[in-house]
């Protein structure tokens, strides 16, 4: 039996760590790449670690074995920097994480968010063009609001705000629909897309099993923290002032008025194609202690 080998870009990210566990479980040999210093890395005979800052990519490719299968859970806009690396390793299939933000932030009132959406769109197009030119099969997965293990930038920030201030601010009814997806379910979809050989040049939206309002989502965070929900409804002008002040605190630097406006927008996506092709079966939004910051 041929040895299963896979290259993993973004190996030290939250999704990357989840994928490493899954790949080891299924007997894959992983060459794990990261831009960041590799500390607290998973030590296993099935993993070879590479840090871009310290590696000689040409030498690594020449001395290494061919890697035909790839996963990218680093930000998709950095992927084009590594096209030559993928080609040198003989890549023939790649599964890449993008985001549904390419749709939801494209008409945002915040120019930085519109820029992010354009980055996502352009990066997907660059990947598809490169893949077609080099005869590489590519699958793009677009998750919605990711959470898990107290390390995400969504539920974790809500929990940290509640812990610090004892309440959470909401704009209007906060009735916009959300489908939070656990990072383990994202990793499972990545692995499924990698292992199914009949998928070529496809894109899939990934969402959590449960659809709930933004207000209800925040209430679940309070419940998971064993606190009574205490939410303060504020007008948009006051939210603007509050976010301006919060931006001086590093944890809330990315808070914008556009975030408040989206609290009443439905960010709901159909994941039936992922269910059909990837056997995608995400969990409902049931927060556990290990999904909250500072609990592990």
Buried (B, 14 or more C-beta within 10 A) or exposed (E): EEEBBBBBBBBBBBBBBBBBEBBBEEEBBBBBBBBEEBEEBBEEEBBBBBBBEEBEBEEBBEEBEEBBBBBBBBBBBBBBEBBEBBEBBEBBBBBBBBBBBBBBBBEBEBEEBBEBBBBBBBBBEBBBEBBEEEEBBBBBBBBBBBBBBBBBEBBBBBBBBBEEEEBBBBBBEBBBBBBBBBBBBBBBBBBBBBBBEEBEEBBBBBBBBBBBBBBBBBBBBBEBBEBEBEBEEBEEEBBBEBBEEBEEEEEBEBBBBBBBBBBBBBBBBEBEEBEEBBEBEBBEBEBEEEBBBEEE
